């Protein structure tokens, strides 16, 4: 572990160079498992720093877009190889900076490698169609044109995967990028940027400016030199991003979280449902936008499911994610810990019954970190705060229902619609769920969390701006269609 004198200061990456913020101010990135440890220092940048990055991106994009898709793809293949060679180092930094367990961090970094390779291959796929013209002597077809400079605003919960699943398609389709990572995980983001630097992308094609959301995030929203904004974060901030982008005519894409249900039918495999509920709801300390938050259980199996669930949750080992055998790490920050604890108190105040956990975890392994006990409530009404608002912590709310129809009605009775899952062996119930569930991702006999990188991802209702990320769907945001009509003179 680094001593205080060895802690590194990470710079902004602008126009192919590592540079200090113009005000020379920095923020400390703290290890949430040991708040006495500083993982690194990151720049607390100004609008002036952002302006330089946007200018560099705009200039670089002119030539970057002229490269063939295959040429751009070759750069991404190089980045993927470099990231893969540094998986252990980057994953360890992620665990120290964000708190998720080391196996989870390695899995996320490996996913970043796979995303880069997937989009590198997209450089060789078609970008348009030939359309019959009413003029027999003309040729009409569509092609795709990049947006220009794309601002990428990312959260702290997936500090490798989320930036990469935005950056990679932006680049392969001919855009340049200005990344503003979450300040809490900006050290990890800087290490990802180092991979792009070593791959020798042309200067200015990708840039990173760290700093506060109110300065750099808002600066991206306001900047007339940024043509598109892709954002993942809270719904409150996302709405502000959308409003600001709309006001100046920039294209925007928002992914803003969920209140994701699992339905346990009366014919479910209860052991499978329990395992998936725990994995989907408590892994990564519940800090996933697709995490299970509400568990909607048929009355006939409610008591048995609850007993099995509690027995398994009691086995969870909480602690520093670098330690072998630890299953759940800390909340990512002190603010997040306070938020989760406040929701737990709200649940108790509104009449939910606390079955397990609910406290800050303070034994010898968690004394200096932002640890919390995995928490389970029952006797939850779907109108309670803990059943309506995104907690982003390891809190499960159990809700009892009498029928499949009631289960889906309860599941849909929130403002979000990101992901949902059902456990049943009945085909009719599966089809009913697929048809009637208002969510962008529905999963059958699998946890609510997780989506494959080649598949479109996004939510309904207030979970997103109704666009989709990942897979071939990404081209819809990062490009515009151009229709071409050609006729000889």
QUIQUI-V129094 format. One record per residue. N is the residue number from 1. SS is DSSP state (helix for helix, strand for strand, loop for the rest). PHI is phi in whole degrees, 0 to 359 (* if undefined). NEAR is the number of other C-alpha atoms within 12 Angstrom. Layout:
# QUIQUI-V129094
n | ss | phi | near
N | SS | PHI | NEAR
N | SS | PHI | NEAR
This chain:
# QUIQUI-V129094
n | ss | phi | near
1 | loop | * | 17
2 | loop | 292 | 15
3 | loop | 276 | 12
4 | helix | 299 | 15
5 | helix | 286 | 13
6 | helix | 261 | 13
7 | loop | 294 | 19
8 | loop | 273 | 22
9 | strand | 258 | 29
10 | strand | 261 | 38
11 | loop | 258 | 36
12 | strand | 287 | 44
13 | strand | 244 | 44
14 | strand | 226 | 39
15 | loop | 55 | 34
16 | loop | 81 | 29
17 | strand | 234 | 27
18 | strand | 269 | 27
19 | strand | 226 | 28
20 | loop | 286 | 28
21 | loop | 296 | 32
22 | loop | 296 | 22
23 | loop | 265 | 15
24 | loop | 61 | 20
25 | loop | 269 | 22
26 | strand | 226 | 27
27 | strand | 245 | 28
28 | strand | 272 | 29
29 | strand | 263 | 40
30 | strand | 257 | 35
31 | strand | 285 | 40
32 | loop | 290 | 41
33 | loop | 273 | 43
34 | strand | 207 | 35
35 | strand | 291 | 27
36 | strand | 275 | 20
37 | strand | 261 | 24
38 | strand | 266 | 31
39 | strand | 285 | 38
40 | strand | 179 | 36
41 | strand | 248 | 35
42 | strand | 233 | 42
43 | strand | 290 | 41
44 | loop | 254 | 39
45 | loop | 280 | 37
46 | loop | 244 | 30
47 | helix | 299 | 28
48 | helix | 299 | 22
49 | helix | 296 | 37
50 | helix | 297 | 45
51 | helix | 302 | 31
52 | helix | 295 | 30
53 | helix | 294 | 46
54 | helix | 294 | 42
55 | helix | 298 | 30
56 | helix | 295 | 32
57 | helix | 295 | 40
58 | helix | 296 | 35
59 | helix | 292 | 25
60 | helix | 292 | 32
61 | helix | 294 | 40
62 | helix | 301 | 23
63 | helix | 268 | 22
64 | helix | 300 | 33
65 | loop | 292 | 32
66 | loop | 281 | 19
67 | loop | 291 | 23
68 | loop | 289 | 22
69 | helix | 301 | 31
70 | helix | 295 | 24
71 | helix | 295 | 25
72 | helix | 296 | 39
73 | helix | 298 | 34
74 | helix | 298 | 29
75 | helix | 297 | 35
76 | helix | 294 | 42
77 | helix | 300 | 33
78 | helix | 296 | 25
79 | helix | 299 | 37
80 | helix | 300 | 36
81 | helix | 296 | 26
82 | helix | 292 | 31
83 | helix | 299 | 40
84 | helix | 298 | 28
85 | helix | 291 | 20
86 | loop | 246 | 25
87 | helix | 305 | 31
88 | helix | 298 | 24
89 | helix | 294 | 22
90 | helix | 290 | 39
91 | helix | 296 | 41
92 | helix | 297 | 33
93 | helix | 297 | 40
94 | helix | 300 | 48
95 | helix | 297 | 47
96 | helix | 293 | 43
97 | helix | 269 | 47
98 | helix | 249 | 52
99 | loop | 108 | 53
100 | loop | 296 | 48
101 | loop | 296 | 38
102 | helix | 299 | 34
103 | helix | 301 | 28
104 | helix | 294 | 34
105 | helix | 295 | 36
106 | helix | 294 | 32
107 | helix | 297 | 26
108 | helix | 295 | 36
109 | helix | 294 | 42
110 | helix | 297 | 29
111 | helix | 296 | 32
112 | helix | 301 | 43
113 | helix | 299 | 37
114 | helix | 295 | 31
115 | helix | 297 | 42
116 | helix | 301 | 47
117 | helix | 290 | 34
118 | helix | 299 | 32
119 | helix | 286 | 42
120 | helix | 301 | 37
121 | helix | 292 | 29
122 | helix | 297 | 35
123 | loop | 296 | 32
124 | loop | 254 | 18
125 | loop | 265 | 21
126 | loop | 292 | 17
127 | loop | 236 | 28
128 | loop | 187 | 20
129 | loop | 220 | 17
130 | strand | 274 | 18
131 | strand | 241 | 18
132 | loop | 300 | 16
133 | loop | 260 | 17
134 | loop | 288 | 11
135 | loop | 264 | 13
136 | loop | 295 | 13
137 | loop | 260 | 13
138 | strand | 243 | 17
139 | strand | 245 | 19
140 | strand | 233 | 21
141 | strand | 207 | 20
142 | strand | 247 | 21
143 | strand | 222 | 23
144 | strand | 240 | 27
145 | strand | 236 | 27
146 | strand | 292 | 35
147 | loop | 291 | 37
148 | loop | 129 | 39
149 | strand | 263 | 45
150 | strand | 249 | 49
151 | strand | 269 | 53
152 | strand | 245 | 49
153 | strand | 243 | 49
154 | loop | 235 | 44
155 | loop | 268 | 41
156 | loop | 269 | 39
157 | loop | 281 | 46
158 | loop | 229 | 42
159 | loop | 285 | 46
160 | loop | 251 | 47
161 | helix | 295 | 41
162 | helix | 293 | 41
163 | helix | 303 | 47
164 | helix | 291 | 47
165 | helix | 286 | 46
166 | helix | 263 | 51
167 | helix | 293 | 49
168 | helix | 300 | 51
169 | helix | 293 | 46
170 | helix | 303 | 50
171 | helix | 288 | 54
172 | helix | 296 | 52
173 | loop | 269 | 49
174 | loop | 99 | 44
175 | loop | 271 | 47
176 | strand | 255 | 50
177 | strand | 228 | 57
178 | strand | 239 | 54
179 | strand | 263 | 50
180 | strand | 242 | 55
181 | loop | 282 | 50
182 | loop | 300 | 43
183 | helix | 297 | 44
184 | helix | 293 | 44
185 | helix | 232 | 47
186 | helix | 286 | 48
187 | helix | 294 | 48
188 | helix | 300 | 45
189 | helix | 299 | 50
190 | helix | 297 | 41
191 | helix | 291 | 39
192 | helix | 294 | 45
193 | helix | 299 | 44
194 | helix | 300 | 31
195 | helix | 295 | 35
196 | helix | 294 | 37
197 | helix | 297 | 30
198 | helix | 296 | 24
199 | loop | 287 | 26
200 | loop | 62 | 24
201 | loop | 299 | 35
202 | loop | 305 | 31
203 | loop | 306 | 30
204 | loop | 91 | 36
205 | loop | 294 | 46
206 | strand | 230 | 53
207 | strand | 224 | 50
208 | strand | 225 | 58
209 | loop | 233 | 53
210 | loop | 264 | 54
211 | loop | 157 | 45
212 | loop | 287 | 29
213 | helix | 295 | 31
214 | helix | 290 | 22
215 | helix | 259 | 24
216 | helix | 280 | 37
217 | helix | 300 | 43
218 | helix | 295 | 31
219 | helix | 297 | 36
220 | helix | 295 | 49
221 | helix | 300 | 43
222 | helix | 276 | 31
223 | loop | 287 | 33
224 | loop | 289 | 28
225 | loop | 274 | 33
226 | loop | 256 | 39
227 | loop | 270 | 38
228 | strand | 213 | 41
229 | strand | 230 | 50
230 | strand | 244 | 50
231 | strand | 229 | 50
232 | strand | 231 | 46
233 | loop | 171 | 36
234 | loop | 288 | 32
235 | helix | 292 | 29
236 | helix | 296 | 21
237 | helix | 289 | 26
238 | helix | 301 | 33
239 | helix | 297 | 26
240 | helix | 293 | 25
241 | helix | 298 | 41
242 | helix | 297 | 34
243 | helix | 297 | 23
244 | helix | 292 | 25
245 | helix | 294 | 33
246 | helix | 298 | 21
247 | helix | 299 | 16
248 | helix | 250 | 21
249 | loop | 81 | 19
250 | loop | 275 | 30
251 | strand | 284 | 34
252 | strand | 218 | 41
253 | strand | 220 | 41
254 | strand | 234 | 42
255 | strand | 236 | 45
256 | loop | 232 | 42
257 | loop | 96 | 45
258 | loop | 200 | 47
259 | loop | 227 | 52
260 | strand | 277 | 56
261 | strand | 263 | 54
262 | strand | 243 | 52
263 | strand | 258 | 58
264 | strand | 249 | 52
265 | loop | 283 | 40
266 | loop | 291 | 30
267 | loop | 251 | 29
268 | loop | 289 | 30
269 | loop | 284 | 25
270 | helix | 292 | 31
271 | helix | 296 | 25
272 | helix | 297 | 26
273 | helix | 296 | 41
274 | helix | 296 | 38
275 | helix | 301 | 29
276 | helix | 290 | 35
277 | helix | 295 | 49
278 | helix | 293 | 45
279 | helix | 296 | 36
280 | helix | 290 | 41
281 | helix | 265 | 46
282 | helix | 244 | 46
283 | helix | 296 | 46
284 | helix | 61 | 46
285 | helix | 59 | 49
286 | helix | 71 | 44
287 | loop | 264 | 42
288 | loop | 232 | 43
289 | loop | 293 | 47
290 | loop | 261 | 49
291 | loop | 296 | 42
292 | strand | 293 | 53
293 | strand | 238 | 55
294 | strand | 245 | 54
295 | strand | 243 | 51
296 | strand | 258 | 47
297 | strand | 238 | 44
298 | strand | 295 | 34
299 | helix | 308 | 25
300 | helix | 294 | 20
301 | helix | 242 | 31
302 | helix | 302 | 30
303 | helix | 294 | 21
304 | helix | 294 | 22
305 | helix | 301 | 37
306 | helix | 300 | 36
307 | helix | 298 | 21
308 | helix | 296 | 23
309 | helix | 298 | 39
310 | helix | 298 | 28
311 | helix | 299 | 19
312 | helix | 287 | 25
313 | helix | 297 | 33
314 | loop | 297 | 20
315 | loop | 277 | 18
316 | loop | 293 | 28
317 | loop | 263 | 29
318 | strand | 260 | 42
319 | loop | 169 | 41
320 | loop | 294 | 40
321 | loop | 295 | 42
322 | loop | 279 | 35
323 | loop | 274 | 22
324 | loop | 296 | 15
325 | loop | 91 | 17
326 | loop | 286 | 28
327 | loop | 260 | 31
328 | strand | 225 | 44
329 | loop | 270 | 51
330 | loop | 277 | 52
331 | loop | 296 | 54
332 | loop | 288 | 50
333 | loop | 202 | 38
334 | helix | 295 | 26
335 | helix | 298 | 18
336 | helix | 293 | 31
337 | helix | 301 | 34
338 | helix | 297 | 23
339 | helix | 297 | 26
340 | helix | 296 | 38
341 | helix | 297 | 32
342 | helix | 292 | 23
343 | helix | 293 | 33
344 | helix | 298 | 41
345 | helix | 297 | 26
346 | helix | 296 | 25
347 | helix | 299 | 36
348 | helix | 294 | 26
349 | helix | 298 | 16
350 | loop | 273 | 22
351 | loop | 105 | 20
352 | loop | 290 | 29
353 | strand | 262 | 27
354 | strand | 280 | 28
355 | strand | 268 | 29
356 | strand | 203 | 30
357 | loop | 75 | 26
358 | loop | 95 | 30
359 | loop | 237 | 26
360 | strand | 294 | 30
361 | loop | 269 | 29
362 | loop | 230 | 19
363 | loop | 286 | 17
364 | loop | 301 | 14
365 | loop | 276 | 23
366 | loop | 238 | 27
367 | loop | 295 | 21
368 | loop | 252 | 25
369 | loop | 236 | 35
370 | loop | 263 | 42
371 | loop | 273 | 46
372 | strand | 220 | 45
373 | loop | 287 | 39
374 | loop | 300 | 45
375 | strand | 235 | 41
376 | strand | 229 | 42
377 | strand | 249 | 38
378 | strand | 232 | 36
379 | loop | 54 | 32
380 | loop | 265 | 34
381 | loop | 268 | 28
382 | loop | 295 | 35
383 | loop | 271 | 23
384 | loop | 294 | 30
385 | helix | 303 | 27
386 | helix | 290 | 46
387 | helix | 259 | 41
388 | helix | 246 | 29
389 | loop | 255 | 34
390 | loop | 288 | 43
391 | loop | 270 | 43
392 | loop | 60 | 43
393 | loop | 204 | 49
394 | loop | 278 | 51
395 | strand | 233 | 52
396 | strand | 250 | 54
397 | strand | 248 | 51
398 | strand | 268 | 47
399 | strand | 233 | 40
400 | strand | 265 | 34
401 | strand | 226 | 29
402 | loop | 256 | 22
403 | loop | 201 | 22
404 | helix | 296 | 33
405 | helix | 299 | 20
406 | helix | 294 | 24
407 | helix | 300 | 37
408 | helix | 290 | 37
409 | helix | 299 | 22
410 | helix | 295 | 37
411 | helix | 301 | 46
412 | helix | 277 | 35
413 | loop | 275 | 26
414 | loop | 216 | 32
415 | loop | 281 | 27
416 | strand | 264 | 39
417 | strand | 200 | 39
418 | loop | 270 | 47
419 | strand | 223 | 46
420 | strand | 199 | 50
421 | strand | 220 | 48
422 | strand | 223 | 49
423 | strand | 244 | 42
424 | loop | 199 | 32
425 | loop | 252 | 20
426 | loop | 259 | 20
427 | helix | 299 | 17
428 | helix | 298 | 14
429 | helix | 294 | 29
430 | helix | 301 | 27
431 | helix | 295 | 18
432 | helix | 301 | 21
433 | helix | 297 | 36
434 | helix | 301 | 22
435 | helix | 287 | 15
436 | helix | 258 | 23
437 | loop | 281 | 40
438 | loop | 273 | 34
439 | loop | 210 | 39
440 | loop | 286 | 37
441 | strand | 227 | 37
442 | strand | 239 | 38
443 | strand | 230 | 33
444 | strand | 250 | 33
445 | loop | 55 | 33
446 | loop | 209 | 33
447 | loop | 295 | 37
448 | loop | 287 | 44
449 | loop | 275 | 38
450 | loop | 109 | 34
451 | loop | 211 | 29
452 | loop | 282 | 20
453 | loop | 295 | 32
454 | loop | 272 | 24
455 | loop | 254 | 20
456 | loop | 299 | 24
457 | strand | 224 | 39
458 | loop | 169 | 39
459 | loop | 243 | 37
460 | strand | 253 | 32
461 | strand | 51 | 28
462 | loop | 270 | 31
463 | loop | 280 | 41
464 | strand | 201 | 39
465 | loop | 269 | 35
466 | loop | 71 | 26
467 | loop | 257 | 30
468 | loop | 229 | 35
469 | strand | 254 | 41
470 | loop | 66 | 37
471 | helix | 59 | 30
472 | helix | 287 | 30
473 | helix | 295 | 23
474 | helix | 299 | 35
475 | helix | 298 | 36
476 | helix | 294 | 29
477 | helix | 275 | 38
478 | helix | 277 | 44
479 | strand | 223 | 32
480 | strand | 241 | 24
481 | strand | 281 | 20
482 | strand | 241 | 18
483 | strand | 266 | 19
484 | strand | 242 | 20
485 | strand | 239 | 20
486 | strand | 237 | 18
487 | strand | 217 | 14
488 | loop | 293 | 9
489 | loop | 280 | 5
